[in-house]
Amino acid sequence: MTRYFAFNGDADGLCALQQLRLAQPCDATLVTGIKRDIHLLERINVQPGDVVTALDISLDQNREGLLRLLQAGAVVDYFDHHHAGELPVHAGLRAHIDECATVCTSILVDRYLGGRYHRWAITAAFGDNLTGVAHAMAAQAGLSAQDTAALEQLGTCLNYNAYGECLADLHFDPAALAQYILPFENPLAFAAQSVAYRVLRAGYEDDMTRARSIAPVHEVPGAALLVLPDAPWARRAIGVLGNELARTRPGDAIGLLSPKSTGGYAVSVRVPAACPTGAADFCRGFDTGGGRRLAAGINHLPDADIEHFIGSFSACFGKP
């Protein structure tokens, strides 16, 4: 039997993976990539009896790969909080899906494991911009303000590392970062002791200093759009900048456009919880769009569609 972990390379995917590897140590093949590289199941070939664990990648986006694995005789454990669509009915699928806006994949894994590695779930919640949820979890766990702040910084930096157009944009390949994390049962120990984390945090602080100087190019009441420069630091910063703007401008929908080397743009969208239209629903109106209610994106927005996107964004989220 061969084990596979297919996981989103962001904070939620990494922290979900870490909890399961701590609870069930085993040799396994890691399948991951940049934040937007989510069609991971198509990269796995299995034999009957192999076990695949999918973490923080949309089932709807991986449906074809999932069905192929199940038909080949694999058992698939699926933990996720993104739009799933209709769940396949198959004896080999063990699905843990919850699309509620107040959960992330690591929280689902935390529930599954009975809270054994709860601090990793708190870290993931911070990284996934579930700040209120994460603070409540930390308070309930009795963490000090200092330790809570350390987990918030760690989650933010782990999330930041996953953004880029290709692995070369990232400070660390998420598979390598997962190996650096693996020895640490306590994320506070990783934050205090890891050289890799010091490198990551320094990169985050440098990139965000530049990113915070970017002004909106289009703004109406209730909605703002920013265009980032064509540079690795900007591609790395796009996700955490979106999350930060969502917190500092809680009444506004935020759209960030990042130029792609092949033409067009990658798009990140953040919307307030009170918006009638969720970020995922809006982004699914464009080819390659998807995500969650409060945070979503479009993997490729052609140059020819920019004006349509701007008009649709303003019409959907702008306030009269």
C-alpha positions as a Markdown table, in Angstrom:
| # | Residue | x | y | z |
|---|---|---|---|---|
| 1 | Met | 0.0 | 0.0 | 0.0 |
| 2 | Thr | 1.2 | 3.5 | -0.9 |
| 3 | Arg | 0.1 | 6.6 | 0.9 |
| 4 | Tyr | -0.3 | 10.0 | -0.8 |
| 5 | Phe | -1.0 | 13.4 | 0.7 |
| 6 | Ala | -2.3 | 15.9 | -1.9 |
| 7 | Phe | -2.5 | 19.3 | -0.1 |
| 8 | Asn | -2.8 | 22.9 | -0.9 |
| 9 | Gly | 0.5 | 24.6 | -0.3 |
| 10 | Asp | -0.9 | 27.4 | 1.9 |
| 11 | Ala | -1.2 | 27.6 | 5.7 |
| 12 | Asp | -4.4 | 25.6 | 5.9 |
| 13 | Gly | -3.1 | 22.8 | 3.7 |
| 14 | Leu | 0.2 | 22.6 | 5.6 |
| 15 | Cys | -1.3 | 22.7 | 9.0 |
| 16 | Ala | -3.9 | 20.0 | 8.1 |
| 17 | Leu | -1.1 | 17.8 | 6.8 |
| 18 | Gln | 1.0 | 18.4 | 9.9 |
| 19 | Gln | -1.8 | 17.3 | 12.2 |
| 20 | Leu | -2.4 | 14.1 | 10.3 |
| 21 | Arg | 1.3 | 13.2 | 10.0 |
| 22 | Leu | 1.7 | 13.7 | 13.7 |
| 23 | Ala | -1.3 | 11.5 | 14.5 |
| 24 | Gln | -0.5 | 8.9 | 11.9 |
| 25 | Pro | 3.3 | 8.7 | 11.2 |
| 26 | Cys | 3.9 | 7.0 | 7.9 |
| 27 | Asp | 6.0 | 7.1 | 4.7 |
| 28 | Ala | 4.0 | 9.0 | 2.1 |
| 29 | Thr | 4.4 | 10.8 | -1.2 |
| 30 | Leu | 3.6 | 14.5 | -0.9 |
| 31 | Val | 1.8 | 16.2 | -3.9 |
| 32 | Thr | 1.5 | 19.9 | -3.7 |
| 33 | Gly | 2.4 | 23.2 | -5.4 |
| 34 | Ile | 1.7 | 26.9 | -5.4 |
| 35 | Lys | -1.6 | 28.2 | -3.9 |
| 36 | Arg | -3.5 | 28.1 | -7.2 |
| 37 | Asp | -2.1 | 24.7 | -8.2 |
| 38 | Ile | -5.1 | 22.7 | -6.9 |
| 39 | His | -5.7 | 20.1 | -9.6 |
| 40 | Leu | -3.5 | 17.8 | -7.7 |
| 41 | Leu | -5.3 | 14.5 | -7.9 |
| 42 | Glu | -4.7 | 14.2 | -11.6 |
| 43 | Arg | -1.0 | 13.9 | -10.8 |
| 44 | Ile | -1.4 | 10.7 | -8.8 |
| 45 | Asn | -1.5 | 7.2 | -10.2 |
| 46 | Val | -2.6 | 4.5 | -7.8 |
| 47 | Gln | -2.9 | 0.7 | -7.3 |
| 48 | Pro | -5.8 | -1.0 | -5.6 |
| 49 | Gly | -5.6 | -0.5 | -1.9 |
| 50 | Asp | -3.5 | 2.7 | -2.0 |
| 51 | Val | -4.7 | 5.5 | 0.3 |
| 52 | Val | -4.9 | 9.2 | -0.9 |
| 53 | Thr | -5.6 | 12.0 | 1.5 |
| 54 | Ala | -6.8 | 15.2 | -0.1 |
| 55 | Leu | -6.5 | 18.4 | 1.9 |
| 56 | Asp | -7.8 | 21.9 | 1.2 |
| 57 | Ile | -8.4 | 21.4 | -2.5 |
| 58 | Ser | -11.8 | 21.8 | -4.0 |
| 59 | Leu | -13.6 | 18.5 | -4.7 |
| 60 | Asp | -15.5 | 20.1 | -7.6 |
| 61 | Gln | -12.2 | 21.2 | -9.2 |
| 62 | Asn | -10.7 | 17.7 | -8.7 |
| 63 | Arg | -13.8 | 15.6 | -9.5 |
| 64 | Glu | -12.4 | 13.9 | -12.6 |
| 65 | Gly | -9.2 | 12.9 | -10.8 |
| 66 | Leu | -11.1 | 11.8 | -7.7 |
| 67 | Leu | -13.3 | 9.5 | -9.7 |
| 68 | Arg | -10.3 | 8.0 | -11.5 |
| 69 | Leu | -8.6 | 7.2 | -8.2 |
| 70 | Leu | -11.7 | 5.6 | -6.8 |
| 71 | Gln | -12.3 | 3.6 | -9.9 |
| 72 | Ala | -8.7 | 2.4 | -9.7 |
| 73 | Gly | -9.4 | 1.0 | -6.2 |
| 74 | Ala | -7.9 | 3.7 | -4.0 |
| 75 | Val | -9.4 | 4.8 | -0.7 |
| 76 | Val | -9.6 | 8.6 | -0.6 |
| 77 | Asp | -9.9 | 10.6 | 2.6 |
| 78 | Tyr | -11.1 | 14.1 | 1.6 |
| 79 | Phe | -10.9 | 17.1 | 4.0 |
| 80 | Asp | -12.0 | 20.5 | 2.5 |
| 81 | His | -14.1 | 23.6 | 3.0 |
| 82 | His | -14.3 | 24.9 | -0.6 |
| 83 | His | -17.2 | 24.5 | -3.0 |
| 84 | Ala | -17.6 | 20.8 | -3.5 |
| 85 | Gly | -20.7 | 20.4 | -5.6 |
| 86 | Glu | -22.4 | 17.0 | -5.5 |
| 87 | Leu | -20.4 | 14.4 | -3.6 |
| 88 | Pro | -19.7 | 11.1 | -5.5 |
| 89 | Val | -21.3 | 8.1 | -3.9 |
| 90 | His | -18.5 | 5.5 | -3.6 |
| 91 | Ala | -17.5 | 3.1 | -0.8 |
| 92 | Gly | -13.9 | 4.3 | -1.2 |
| 93 | Leu | -14.6 | 7.9 | -0.5 |
| 94 | Arg | -14.4 | 9.2 | 3.1 |
| 95 | Ala | -15.5 | 12.8 | 2.8 |
| 96 | His | -15.1 | 15.5 | 5.5 |
| 97 | Ile | -16.6 | 18.5 | 3.7 |
| 98 | Asp | -17.9 | 21.7 | 5.4 |
| 99 | Glu | -18.4 | 24.8 | 3.3 |
| 100 | Cys | -19.3 | 27.0 | 6.3 |
| 101 | Ala | -17.5 | 30.4 | 6.2 |
| 102 | Thr | -16.2 | 29.9 | 9.8 |
| 103 | Val | -14.2 | 26.7 | 9.2 |
| 104 | Cys | -11.1 | 25.8 | 7.4 |
| 105 | Thr | -9.7 | 22.4 | 6.5 |
| 106 | Ser | -7.4 | 22.3 | 9.5 |
| 107 | Ile | -10.4 | 22.8 | 11.8 |
| 108 | Leu | -12.1 | 19.9 | 10.1 |
| 109 | Val | -8.9 | 17.8 | 10.7 |
| 110 | Asp | -8.8 | 19.1 | 14.3 |
| 111 | Arg | -12.3 | 17.8 | 14.9 |
| 112 | Tyr | -11.5 | 14.5 | 13.3 |
| 113 | Leu | -8.5 | 14.1 | 15.6 |
| 114 | Gly | -10.3 | 15.2 | 18.7 |
| 115 | Gly | -8.2 | 18.3 | 19.1 |
| 116 | Arg | -4.9 | 16.5 | 19.6 |
| 117 | Tyr | -2.8 | 19.1 | 17.8 |
| 118 | His | -5.2 | 22.0 | 18.3 |
| 119 | Arg | -2.5 | 24.7 | 18.0 |
| 120 | Trp | -1.8 | 23.8 | 14.4 |
| 121 | Ala | -5.5 | 24.3 | 13.7 |
| 122 | Ile | -5.4 | 27.7 | 15.3 |
| 123 | Thr | -2.3 | 28.6 | 13.2 |
| 124 | Ala | -4.2 | 27.6 | 10.1 |
| 125 | Ala | -7.3 | 29.6 | 11.0 |
| 126 | Phe | -5.1 | 32.7 | 11.4 |
| 127 | Gly | -3.5 | 32.0 | 8.0 |
| 128 | Asp | -6.8 | 31.5 | 6.3 |
| 129 | Asn | -7.9 | 34.9 | 7.6 |
| 130 | Leu | -10.5 | 33.5 | 10.0 |
| 131 | Thr | -9.1 | 35.9 | 12.6 |
| 132 | Gly | -12.1 | 36.1 | 14.9 |
| 133 | Val | -12.5 | 32.3 | 14.9 |
| 134 | Ala | -8.8 | 31.9 | 15.6 |
| 135 | His | -8.8 | 34.3 | 18.5 |
| 136 | Ala | -11.8 | 32.6 | 20.0 |
| 137 | Met | -10.0 | 29.2 | 19.6 |
| 138 | Ala | -6.8 | 30.6 | 21.2 |
| 139 | Ala | -8.7 | 32.1 | 24.1 |
| 140 | Gln | -10.6 | 28.8 | 24.7 |
| 141 | Ala | -7.3 | 27.0 | 24.7 |
| 142 | Gly | -5.9 | 29.3 | 27.3 |
| 143 | Leu | -3.1 | 30.7 | 25.2 |
| 144 | Ser | -1.5 | 33.9 | 26.3 |
| 145 | Ala | -1.6 | 37.1 | 24.2 |
| 146 | Gln | 2.0 | 36.6 | 23.3 |
| 147 | Asp | 1.6 | 33.0 | 22.1 |
| 148 | Thr | -1.6 | 33.9 | 20.2 |
| 149 | Ala | 0.3 | 36.7 | 18.4 |
| 150 | Ala | 3.1 | 34.2 | 17.5 |
| 151 | Leu | 0.6 | 31.8 | 16.0 |
| 152 | Glu | -1.1 | 34.6 | 14.1 |
| 153 | Gln | 2.3 | 35.6 | 12.6 |
| 154 | Leu | 3.2 | 32.0 | 11.8 |
| 155 | Gly | -0.1 | 31.4 | 10.1 |
| 156 | Thr | 0.2 | 34.5 | 8.0 |
| 157 | Cys | 3.7 | 33.7 | 6.9 |
| 158 | Leu | 2.9 | 30.1 | 6.0 |
| 159 | Asn | 0.0 | 31.4 | 3.9 |
| 160 | Tyr | 2.2 | 34.0 | 2.3 |
| 161 | Asn | 4.7 | 31.4 | 1.2 |
| 162 | Ala | 2.2 | 29.7 | -1.1 |
| 163 | Tyr | 1.5 | 32.6 | -3.4 |
| 164 | Gly | 3.3 | 33.0 | -6.7 |
| 165 | Glu | 3.0 | 32.2 | -10.4 |
| 166 | Cys | 5.5 | 29.3 | -10.1 |
| 167 | Leu | 7.5 | 27.6 | -7.4 |
| 168 | Ala | 10.5 | 29.8 | -8.3 |
| 169 | Asp | 8.5 | 32.8 | -6.9 |
| 170 | Leu | 8.2 | 31.1 | -3.5 |
| 171 | His | 10.7 | 31.2 | -0.7 |
| 172 | Phe | 10.1 | 27.5 | -0.1 |
| 173 | Asp | 8.5 | 24.7 | -2.1 |
| 174 | Pro | 5.5 | 23.8 | 0.1 |
| 175 | Ala | 6.7 | 20.1 | 0.1 |
| 176 | Ala | 10.0 | 21.2 | 1.5 |
| 177 | Leu | 8.4 | 23.5 | 4.1 |
| 178 | Ala | 6.2 | 20.6 | 5.2 |
| 179 | Gln | 9.4 | 18.6 | 6.0 |
| 180 | Tyr | 10.8 | 21.5 | 8.0 |
| 181 | Ile | 7.6 | 21.6 | 10.0 |
| 182 | Leu | 7.2 | 17.9 | 10.5 |
| 183 | Pro | 9.4 | 17.4 | 13.7 |
| 184 | Phe | 7.4 | 20.0 | 15.6 |
| 185 | Glu | 4.3 | 18.9 | 17.5 |
| 186 | Asn | 4.0 | 22.5 | 18.8 |
| 187 | Pro | 3.9 | 25.3 | 16.3 |
| 188 | Leu | 5.2 | 27.7 | 18.9 |
| 189 | Ala | 8.4 | 25.6 | 19.0 |
| 190 | Phe | 8.7 | 25.8 | 15.2 |
| 191 | Ala | 8.2 | 29.5 | 15.3 |
| 192 | Ala | 10.9 | 29.9 | 17.9 |
| 193 | Gln | 13.5 | 27.4 | 16.6 |
| 194 | Ser | 13.2 | 27.1 | 12.8 |
| 195 | Val | 15.8 | 28.8 | 10.6 |
| 196 | Ala | 13.4 | 28.4 | 7.7 |
| 197 | Tyr | 10.7 | 30.3 | 9.5 |
| 198 | Arg | 13.2 | 33.2 | 10.2 |
| 199 | Val | 13.9 | 33.4 | 6.4 |
| 200 | Leu | 10.2 | 33.3 | 5.6 |
| 201 | Arg | 9.3 | 36.0 | 8.1 |
| 202 | Ala | 12.0 | 38.3 | 6.9 |
| 203 | Gly | 10.8 | 37.8 | 3.3 |
| 204 | Tyr | 7.2 | 38.5 | 4.3 |
| 205 | Glu | 8.1 | 41.7 | 6.1 |
| 206 | Asp | 10.1 | 43.0 | 3.2 |
| 207 | Asp | 7.5 | 42.2 | 0.6 |
| 208 | Met | 4.6 | 43.6 | 2.6 |
| 209 | Thr | 6.5 | 46.9 | 3.2 |
| 210 | Arg | 6.4 | 47.4 | -0.6 |
| 211 | Ala | 2.9 | 46.0 | -1.1 |
| 212 | Arg | 1.3 | 48.3 | 1.4 |
| 213 | Ser | 2.3 | 51.3 | -0.7 |
| 214 | Ile | 0.1 | 50.2 | -3.6 |
| 215 | Ala | -3.0 | 52.4 | -4.1 |
| 216 | Pro | -6.3 | 51.3 | -5.7 |
| 217 | Val | -6.6 | 52.0 | -9.5 |
| 218 | His | -10.4 | 51.8 | -9.4 |
| 219 | Glu | -12.5 | 52.6 | -6.4 |
| 220 | Val | -16.3 | 53.1 | -5.7 |
| 221 | Pro | -18.1 | 53.0 | -2.4 |
| 222 | Gly | -18.0 | 49.4 | -1.2 |
| 223 | Ala | -15.4 | 48.1 | -3.6 |
| 224 | Ala | -11.7 | 48.7 | -4.5 |
| 225 | Leu | -9.4 | 47.2 | -7.2 |
| 226 | Leu | -5.6 | 47.2 | -7.0 |
| 227 | Val | -3.2 | 46.2 | -9.8 |
| 228 | Leu | 0.1 | 44.8 | -8.6 |
| 229 | Pro | 3.4 | 45.2 | -10.5 |
| 230 | Asp | 4.9 | 42.3 | -12.4 |
| 231 | Ala | 7.4 | 41.2 | -9.9 |
| 232 | Pro | 8.0 | 38.1 | -7.7 |
| 233 | Trp | 7.6 | 40.1 | -4.4 |
| 234 | Ala | 4.2 | 41.3 | -5.6 |
| 235 | Arg | 3.0 | 37.8 | -6.6 |
| 236 | Arg | 4.1 | 36.5 | -3.2 |
| 237 | Ala | 2.3 | 39.4 | -1.4 |
| 238 | Ile | -1.1 | 39.2 | -3.2 |
| 239 | Gly | -2.9 | 36.8 | -0.9 |
| 240 | Val | -1.8 | 38.3 | 2.5 |
| 241 | Leu | -2.3 | 41.8 | 1.2 |
| 242 | Gly | -5.9 | 40.9 | 0.2 |
| 243 | Asn | -6.5 | 39.4 | 3.7 |
| 244 | Glu | -5.0 | 42.5 | 5.4 |
| 245 | Leu | -7.1 | 44.9 | 3.3 |
| 246 | Ala | -10.2 | 42.8 | 4.1 |
| 247 | Arg | -9.5 | 43.4 | 7.8 |
| 248 | Thr | -8.6 | 47.1 | 7.6 |
| 249 | Arg | -11.5 | 47.8 | 5.2 |
| 250 | Pro | -14.2 | 45.5 | 6.5 |
| 251 | Gly | -17.0 | 47.1 | 4.6 |
| 252 | Asp | -15.4 | 46.9 | 1.2 |
| 253 | Ala | -14.9 | 44.1 | -1.4 |
| 254 | Ile | -11.3 | 44.0 | -2.5 |
| 255 | Gly | -10.0 | 42.8 | -5.8 |
| 256 | Leu | -6.3 | 42.4 | -6.6 |
| 257 | Leu | -4.9 | 41.7 | -10.1 |
| 258 | Ser | -1.5 | 40.3 | -10.7 |
| 259 | Pro | 0.0 | 40.3 | -14.2 |
| 260 | Lys | 1.0 | 36.8 | -15.5 |
| 261 | Ser | 4.1 | 36.1 | -17.6 |
| 262 | Thr | 1.9 | 34.4 | -20.2 |
| 263 | Gly | -0.5 | 37.4 | -20.5 |
| 264 | Gly | -3.6 | 38.2 | -18.5 |
| 265 | Tyr | -4.0 | 38.4 | -14.8 |
| 266 | Ala | -4.4 | 36.2 | -11.7 |
| 267 | Val | -7.1 | 37.7 | -9.5 |
| 268 | Ser | -7.7 | 37.5 | -5.8 |
| 269 | Val | -11.1 | 38.7 | -4.3 |
| 270 | Arg | -12.1 | 39.3 | -0.7 |
| 271 | Val | -15.6 | 40.3 | 0.3 |
| 272 | Pro | -17.3 | 41.2 | 3.6 |
| 273 | Ala | -19.5 | 38.6 | 5.2 |
| 274 | Ala | -22.6 | 40.8 | 4.7 |
| 275 | Cys | -22.3 | 40.8 | 0.9 |
| 276 | Pro | -25.3 | 39.1 | -0.7 |
| 277 | Thr | -23.0 | 37.7 | -3.3 |
| 278 | Gly | -20.0 | 35.6 | -2.1 |
| 279 | Ala | -16.5 | 35.8 | -3.5 |
| 280 | Ala | -16.7 | 32.3 | -4.9 |
| 281 | Asp | -20.0 | 32.9 | -6.6 |
| 282 | Phe | -18.7 | 36.0 | -8.2 |
| 283 | Cys | -15.4 | 34.4 | -9.4 |
| 284 | Arg | -17.2 | 31.4 | -10.8 |
| 285 | Gly | -18.8 | 33.7 | -13.3 |
| 286 | Phe | -15.4 | 33.8 | -15.0 |
| 287 | Asp | -13.5 | 30.8 | -16.5 |
| 288 | Thr | -11.0 | 29.4 | -14.0 |
| 289 | Gly | -12.7 | 31.1 | -11.1 |
| 290 | Gly | -13.5 | 29.5 | -7.7 |
| 291 | Gly | -12.9 | 29.6 | -4.0 |
| 292 | Arg | -14.9 | 30.3 | -0.8 |
| 293 | Arg | -17.6 | 32.7 | 0.2 |
| 294 | Leu | -15.3 | 35.3 | 1.7 |
| 295 | Ala | -12.1 | 34.7 | -0.3 |
| 296 | Ala | -11.8 | 33.5 | -3.9 |
| 297 | Gly | -9.9 | 34.0 | -7.1 |
| 298 | Ile | -9.6 | 33.6 | -10.9 |
| 299 | Asn | -6.6 | 31.7 | -12.0 |
| 300 | His | -6.5 | 33.4 | -15.5 |
| 301 | Leu | -8.3 | 36.6 | -16.5 |
| 302 | Pro | -7.5 | 37.4 | -20.1 |
| 303 | Asp | -6.5 | 41.0 | -21.0 |
| 304 | Ala | -9.6 | 41.2 | -23.2 |
| 305 | Asp | -11.9 | 40.6 | -20.1 |
| 306 | Ile | -10.4 | 43.3 | -17.8 |
| 307 | Glu | -13.0 | 46.0 | -18.5 |
| 308 | His | -15.8 | 43.4 | -18.1 |
| 309 | Phe | -14.3 | 42.3 | -14.8 |
| 310 | Ile | -14.0 | 45.9 | -13.5 |
| 311 | Gly | -17.6 | 46.6 | -14.5 |
| 312 | Ser | -18.9 | 43.4 | -13.0 |
| 313 | Phe | -17.0 | 43.9 | -9.8 |
| 314 | Ser | -18.2 | 47.4 | -9.3 |
| 315 | Ala | -21.8 | 46.5 | -10.1 |
| 316 | Cys | -21.8 | 43.4 | -7.8 |
| 317 | Phe | -20.1 | 44.9 | -4.8 |
| 318 | Gly | -20.4 | 48.7 | -5.1 |
| 319 | Lys | -22.8 | 50.4 | -2.8 |
| 320 | Pro | -25.5 | 52.7 | -4.4 |
